[in-house]
Amino acid sequence: MPRPDTTPDLPDLRTAPYAEPWPSASRSTAPDRPATADRLVQWLRYSPAQPILRARAARRLPVLAYRRVPDRWRFGAQLDRLCRTAVPISLWALEQAVAERRPLPPRSVLITFDDADREVLEHALPALRTRGLPAVAFVVTELIGTDRLPWRQEAAFLTAHGGRARTLTADGPEHQLAQLSALPDPDRRRSLHELRVSAHARPPRRERLTPEDLRELAAGQVAVGSQSLGEPELGQCDDDTVRTEIVSAHRALTDWLGSAPTAFAHPGGGFDPRTVPVLRELGYRTGFVTDQRLGRRLPEEELRVSRVPVDATGGPVHLETVLSGLHAAVHRRRGGGRC
């Protein structure tokens, strides 16, 4: 048996037999991988279950959900491996398959980015362009043109630097962030303001995408989709707020892009059924959740398409186990949440 940190070459799927081809990740404010779970994944990669997972995955649709792309070259190496083991498709191809009710071809994979920022423009786009690959970038519209962090990252920084709020009674920043996410939206906003006032340091500023950047992404085969206005936990919002979050973001993106977005990433990766009538009214064709699952090649619910988190800095073993479904299965088994 080879050592877990030794990565044998994968077969080229364009010449390998069909049944053999296929060779994280709770939401976190840090880009680091869950090391313990990933080590377990590496060991399990050599288990007898892998051929079964590979064969099953060839009949599924992996939708990859990247959050950060800090290194263009490592991401590019991952794309090279992806091109050998799968067939990256465009959002348009998925939407056509849904409209025509026909499954996508075997080994199809869709690349997506959540909370898209300048890393997608500066690191991911050049790597995608070089290889002629399409993707989808989801954006939080209230961050466009600003230098602010997403609220979850901001809250994690503030709690780690002495920020306090009356509603946050849990011990430790991680548990306080979970508590903050579970609050009704008005309480979450008030608590976040208290954290800002009481913290010993201000969070770092980070330049975000601009409307011009969004148009550049769209021109480079990276479709731009909506991730709502402010990315709250919609399950903690009232009906009016749910509608406002979706409609306001939709109008802003339509103005900036010159055409209406057709893809929506459910904030926080979860699903709230109240979004469905609003999305249908606005003409959305696909909606994505991050539920650690490989979906069907013809999605059963086009506004609830499954995605799996993937680390852009991960090596070939990480990508291989994501594509096979092993990585997601381990995280579900260990109680890992959505990305």
C-alpha positions as CSV (number, residue, x, y, z in Angstrom):
1,M,0.0,0.0,0.0
2,P,1.4,3.4,-0.9
3,R,1.9,6.0,1.7
4,P,-1.0,8.5,2.1
5,D,1.2,11.4,1.0
6,T,2.3,9.7,-2.2
7,T,0.1,10.7,-5.1
8,P,0.2,8.3,-8.1
9,D,-0.8,9.6,-11.5
10,L,-4.5,9.5,-12.3
11,P,-5.6,8.0,-15.6
12,D,-6.5,10.3,-18.5
13,L,-10.3,10.1,-18.7
14,R,-10.3,10.7,-22.4
15,T,-8.7,7.3,-23.0
16,A,-9.5,5.4,-19.8
17,P,-12.5,3.0,-19.6
18,Y,-15.8,4.6,-18.5
19,A,-16.1,2.8,-15.2
20,E,-12.6,3.6,-14.0
21,P,-12.3,7.3,-14.8
22,W,-12.9,9.1,-11.6
23,P,-10.1,9.0,-9.7
24,S,-14.0,21.1,2.8
25,A,-15.1,22.3,4.7
26,S,-17.5,23.9,7.1
27,R,-18.0,27.6,6.7
28,S,-14.9,29.2,8.1
29,T,-13.5,32.7,8.3
30,A,-10.0,31.3,7.8
31,P,-8.8,29.8,4.5
32,D,-7.0,27.0,6.2
33,R,-8.2,23.4,5.5
34,P,-9.6,21.2,8.3
35,A,-6.3,19.3,8.7
36,T,-7.5,16.4,10.7
37,A,-10.4,15.6,8.4
38,D,-8.2,16.0,5.3
39,R,-5.6,13.5,6.7
40,L,-8.5,11.0,7.2
41,V,-9.6,11.6,3.6
42,Q,-6.1,10.9,2.4
43,W,-6.0,7.6,4.2
44,L,-9.5,6.6,3.0
45,R,-8.5,7.4,-0.6
46,Y,-6.7,4.1,-0.6
47,S,-9.7,2.1,0.7
48,P,-11.7,-0.4,-1.3
49,A,-14.6,2.1,-1.3
50,Q,-12.8,4.5,-3.7
51,P,-13.6,2.5,-6.9
52,I,-17.2,2.4,-5.9
53,L,-17.2,6.1,-5.3
54,R,-15.5,6.8,-8.5
55,A,-18.0,4.8,-10.6
56,R,-20.9,6.5,-8.8
57,A,-19.4,10.0,-9.2
58,A,-19.1,9.5,-13.0
59,R,-22.9,9.5,-13.0
60,R,-23.2,12.7,-10.8
61,L,-22.5,16.4,-11.3
62,P,-19.8,17.8,-9.0
63,V,-20.3,21.6,-8.7
64,L,-17.1,22.9,-7.1
65,A,-17.5,25.8,-4.6
66,Y,-14.3,27.8,-4.2
67,R,-14.1,30.5,-1.6
68,R,-10.6,31.9,-2.0
69,V,-8.0,31.6,-4.7
70,P,-4.8,33.0,-3.0
71,D,-2.3,31.4,-5.4
72,R,-2.8,31.5,-9.2
73,W,-0.2,28.8,-9.8
74,R,-1.6,26.2,-7.4
75,F,-5.1,26.9,-8.6
76,G,-3.8,26.5,-12.2
77,A,-2.3,23.1,-11.4
78,Q,-5.6,22.0,-9.9
79,L,-7.3,23.1,-13.1
80,D,-4.8,21.1,-15.2
81,R,-5.7,18.0,-13.1
82,L,-9.4,18.8,-13.5
83,C,-9.1,18.9,-17.3
84,R,-7.5,15.4,-17.2
85,T,-10.2,13.9,-15.0
86,A,-13.4,15.8,-15.9
87,V,-15.1,18.0,-18.5
88,P,-15.6,21.6,-17.1
89,I,-18.9,23.0,-18.4
90,S,-20.4,26.5,-18.5
91,L,-23.4,27.8,-16.6
92,W,-25.2,28.1,-19.9
93,A,-24.7,24.4,-20.6
94,L,-26.2,23.5,-17.2
95,E,-29.1,25.9,-17.8
96,Q,-29.7,24.4,-21.3
97,A,-29.7,20.9,-19.8
98,V,-32.3,21.9,-17.2
99,A,-34.5,23.7,-19.8
100,E,-34.4,20.7,-22.2
101,R,-34.7,18.1,-19.3
102,R,-31.7,16.2,-20.5
103,P,-28.8,15.0,-18.3
104,L,-25.4,16.5,-18.8
105,P,-22.6,14.3,-20.3
106,P,-20.7,12.0,-17.9
107,R,-17.8,13.7,-16.0
108,S,-19.3,17.2,-16.3
109,V,-18.1,19.6,-13.6
110,L,-19.1,23.2,-12.9
111,I,-16.6,25.6,-11.3
112,T,-18.1,28.3,-9.0
113,F,-16.7,30.9,-6.6
114,D,-18.5,32.3,-3.5
115,D,-18.0,35.7,-2.0
116,A,-16.0,36.6,-5.2
117,D,-13.4,39.2,-4.6
118,R,-10.3,40.5,-6.3
119,E,-8.6,37.1,-5.9
120,V,-11.0,35.7,-8.5
121,L,-10.2,38.5,-10.9
122,E,-6.4,38.5,-10.3
123,H,-5.7,34.8,-9.7
124,A,-8.6,32.7,-10.9
125,L,-9.5,34.5,-14.1
126,P,-6.0,34.4,-15.7
127,A,-5.7,30.7,-14.9
128,L,-9.2,30.0,-16.4
129,R,-8.4,32.1,-19.5
130,T,-5.2,30.3,-20.2
131,R,-7.1,27.0,-20.3
132,G,-10.3,28.3,-21.9
133,L,-12.4,27.2,-19.0
134,P,-15.8,28.7,-17.9
135,A,-16.9,29.4,-14.4
136,V,-19.4,31.2,-12.2
137,A,-18.6,34.0,-9.7
138,F,-21.2,34.8,-7.1
139,V,-21.0,38.3,-5.5
140,V,-22.5,40.0,-2.4
141,T,-23.6,43.3,-4.0
142,E,-23.4,45.6,-1.0
143,L,-19.6,44.8,-0.9
144,I,-19.0,45.8,-4.6
145,G,-16.9,48.9,-4.9
146,T,-16.0,48.9,-1.1
147,D,-13.0,47.7,1.0
148,R,-15.1,45.9,3.6
149,L,-14.9,42.3,4.7
150,P,-17.9,40.0,4.5
151,W,-19.8,40.2,7.8
152,R,-18.8,36.8,9.0
153,Q,-15.1,37.5,8.5
154,E,-15.5,40.9,10.2
155,A,-17.3,39.3,13.2
156,A,-14.6,36.7,13.6
157,F,-12.0,39.3,13.7
158,L,-13.9,41.5,16.1
159,T,-14.6,38.7,18.6
160,A,-11.0,37.6,18.4
161,H,-10.0,41.2,19.3
162,G,-12.1,41.7,22.3
163,G,-15.4,42.6,20.7
164,R,-18.5,42.0,22.9
165,A,-22.2,42.0,22.4
166,R,-25.0,41.4,24.9
167,T,-26.6,38.6,22.8
168,L,-23.3,36.6,22.4
169,T,-22.9,34.5,25.6
170,A,-21.0,31.6,24.1
171,D,-17.3,30.9,24.9
172,G,-14.8,31.5,22.2
173,P,-15.0,33.4,18.9
174,E,-16.0,30.3,16.8
175,H,-19.0,29.6,19.0
176,Q,-19.9,33.3,19.2
177,L,-19.9,33.4,15.4
178,A,-22.3,30.5,15.2
179,Q,-24.5,32.2,17.8
180,L,-24.4,35.4,15.8
181,S,-25.4,33.6,12.6
182,A,-28.4,32.0,14.4
183,L,-29.9,35.3,15.6
184,P,-32.9,37.0,13.9
185,D,-31.5,39.4,11.3
186,P,-32.2,42.6,13.2
187,D,-30.5,41.2,16.3
188,R,-27.6,40.1,14.2
189,R,-27.1,43.6,12.8
190,R,-27.3,45.2,16.3
191,S,-24.9,42.7,17.8
192,L,-22.4,43.3,14.9
193,H,-22.6,47.0,15.6
194,E,-21.8,46.3,19.3
195,L,-18.8,44.2,18.3
196,R,-17.5,47.1,16.1
197,V,-17.8,49.6,19.0
198,S,-16.2,47.4,21.7
199,A,-13.4,45.6,19.8
200,H,-9.8,46.7,20.5
201,A,-8.9,46.8,16.8
202,R,-10.5,47.6,13.5
203,P,-10.7,44.8,11.0
204,P,-8.3,45.0,8.0
205,R,-9.6,46.6,4.8
206,R,-9.7,44.6,1.7
207,E,-10.4,46.0,-1.8
208,R,-13.4,44.5,-3.4
209,L,-14.5,44.0,-7.0
210,T,-15.9,47.0,-8.8
211,P,-18.7,47.1,-11.4
212,E,-16.0,47.3,-14.1
213,D,-14.4,44.2,-12.7
214,L,-17.6,42.3,-12.9
215,R,-17.9,43.2,-16.6
216,E,-14.3,41.9,-17.1
217,L,-15.2,38.6,-15.4
218,A,-18.3,38.2,-17.6
219,A,-16.2,39.0,-20.7
220,G,-13.8,36.2,-19.7
221,Q,-16.3,33.4,-19.6
222,V,-17.0,33.8,-15.9
223,A,-20.7,34.3,-15.4
224,V,-21.6,36.6,-12.6
225,G,-24.4,35.5,-10.3
226,S,-26.1,36.9,-7.2
227,Q,-25.4,36.0,-3.6
228,S,-27.9,38.5,-2.3
229,L,-27.5,42.0,-1.1
230,G,-25.7,41.4,2.2
231,E,-25.6,37.6,2.6
232,P,-27.6,37.2,5.8
233,E,-28.8,33.9,7.0
234,L,-32.1,34.1,5.2
235,G,-33.7,31.6,7.6
236,Q,-33.4,34.2,10.3
237,C,-35.0,37.0,8.2
238,D,-38.6,37.9,7.8
239,D,-40.4,37.6,4.5
240,D,-39.9,41.2,3.5
241,T,-36.2,41.0,4.2
242,V,-35.8,37.8,2.1
243,R,-37.4,39.6,-0.8
244,T,-35.4,42.8,-0.4
245,E,-32.1,40.9,-0.2
246,I,-32.8,39.1,-3.5
247,V,-34.5,41.9,-5.5
248,S,-32.0,44.6,-4.5
249,A,-29.0,42.5,-5.5
250,H,-30.7,41.5,-8.7
251,R,-31.4,45.1,-9.7
252,A,-27.8,46.2,-8.9
253,L,-26.3,43.4,-11.0
254,T,-28.6,44.0,-13.9
255,D,-27.6,47.7,-13.9
256,W,-23.8,46.9,-13.7
257,L,-23.8,44.0,-16.2
258,G,-26.3,45.3,-18.7
259,S,-28.2,42.0,-18.4
260,A,-30.0,40.2,-15.6
261,P,-28.2,37.4,-13.7
262,T,-29.6,34.0,-14.0
263,A,-27.8,32.1,-11.2
264,F,-28.2,32.5,-7.4
265,A,-26.1,31.2,-4.6
266,H,-28.1,30.8,-1.4
267,P,-26.4,32.9,1.3
268,G,-24.5,30.8,3.8
269,G,-24.9,27.7,1.5
270,G,-28.3,26.8,3.0
271,F,-31.7,26.7,1.5
272,D,-34.8,28.7,2.4
273,P,-37.9,27.8,0.4
274,R,-39.2,31.4,0.5
275,T,-36.5,32.3,-2.0
276,V,-38.1,30.1,-4.7
277,P,-41.1,32.3,-5.8
278,V,-38.9,35.4,-5.8
279,L,-36.2,33.8,-7.9
280,R,-38.8,32.4,-10.3
281,E,-40.4,35.8,-10.6
282,L,-37.0,37.4,-11.5
283,G,-36.2,34.8,-14.1
284,Y,-33.4,32.9,-12.3
285,R,-32.7,29.5,-13.9
286,T,-30.4,28.0,-11.3
287,G,-29.8,28.3,-7.6
288,F,-27.0,26.7,-5.6
289,V,-26.6,25.4,-2.1
290,T,-23.4,24.1,-0.5
291,D,-24.5,20.8,1.1
292,Q,-21.5,18.6,0.6
293,R,-23.1,16.5,-2.0
294,L,-22.6,15.5,-5.7
295,G,-25.9,16.2,-7.4
296,R,-27.6,14.5,-10.4
297,R,-26.4,15.3,-13.9
298,L,-29.9,16.5,-14.4
299,P,-30.8,18.4,-11.2
300,E,-34.1,17.5,-9.7
301,E,-34.6,21.1,-8.3
302,E,-32.9,23.7,-10.5
303,L,-33.0,26.3,-7.7
304,R,-31.4,23.9,-5.2
305,V,-28.4,22.5,-7.0
306,S,-25.8,20.8,-4.7
307,R,-22.2,21.9,-4.4
308,V,-19.1,20.7,-2.7
309,P,-16.5,23.0,-1.1
310,V,-13.0,22.7,-2.5
311,D,-9.7,24.3,-1.4
312,A,-7.9,26.1,-4.2
313,T,-4.6,25.5,-2.5
314,G,-5.2,21.7,-2.1
315,G,-3.1,19.2,-4.0
316,P,-4.2,16.4,-6.4
317,V,-5.3,14.1,-3.6
318,H,-7.7,16.8,-2.3
319,L,-9.2,17.4,-5.7
320,E,-9.5,13.7,-6.4
321,T,-11.4,13.0,-3.2
322,V,-13.7,16.0,-3.8
323,L,-14.5,14.8,-7.3
324,S,-15.2,11.2,-6.1
325,G,-17.4,12.5,-3.3
326,L,-15.2,11.0,-0.6
327,H,-14.1,14.3,0.9
328,A,-17.8,15.5,1.2
329,A,-18.9,12.1,2.7
330,V,-16.2,12.3,5.4
331,H,-17.2,15.8,6.3
332,R,-20.9,14.9,6.5
333,R,-20.1,11.9,8.6
334,R,-18.0,14.0,11.0
335,G,-20.7,16.6,11.3
336,G,-19.0,19.2,9.0
337,G,-21.3,22.0,8.0
338,R,-21.7,23.8,4.8
339,C,-19.0,26.0,3.4
